[in-house]
């Protein structure tokens, strides 16, 4: 479960709450994650360390539920590599500043909204 501060920041749209399925437990897990919205509407996110649970969960099962403000929607994660990964990490550092400089040690993802009719 995320903490109260993470929930508040998500309510303001500063971070996203990413709900994943635990790769070991199979239970729902929630994490407050910094994001950048890409030009195509997808969300770019990155983990600061390889062992971060939410990122490992997305590697095991790319389906997730994302909450930003009052918007809650299903997304699917695509792991980023190479120049696309580096650009995503640079964008996150520019948005969040010094605390985000540890990014790049873990996985980076593009989260695409699942469109349902």
C-alpha positions, 0 to 999 in steps of 0.5 A, a space after each residue: 500500500 502507498 503511504 498517505 503522502 504518496 496518495 496526496 501527491 497523486 491526488 494533486 497529479 504530482 505522481 501516479 499511483 501504479 497498482 500492480 500484481 505482486 510478482 511473488 504474492 499475486 496480491 495487489 500492490 500500490 506504489 507512488 511513482 513519478 511520471 512524465 506524460 509523453 506527447 502520445 499520452 503515454 506515461 514514462 516512469 522509471 525505477 531507481 533500483 533494479 529490485 524496486 517491487 513495482 518495476 519487478 511486478 510490471 516485468 512479470 505482468 505488464 497490466 496495471 491500474 494507474 491513478 492520477 488525480 480523479 482519473 483511474 484507468 487500466 494501462 499496460 507497461 512496455 519496458 524501454 531500452 536504449 535511447 528511448 529509455 535514456 530520454 525517459 530518464 532525462 525527462 523524469 530528472 528534469 521534472 523532479 530535479 535532484 531526487 530523481 538523479 538516482 533513476 536509471 539503475 532500475 527498469 524504465 517503462 512506457 505505460 499505455 492506456 488500455 482503450 476500451 469501447 
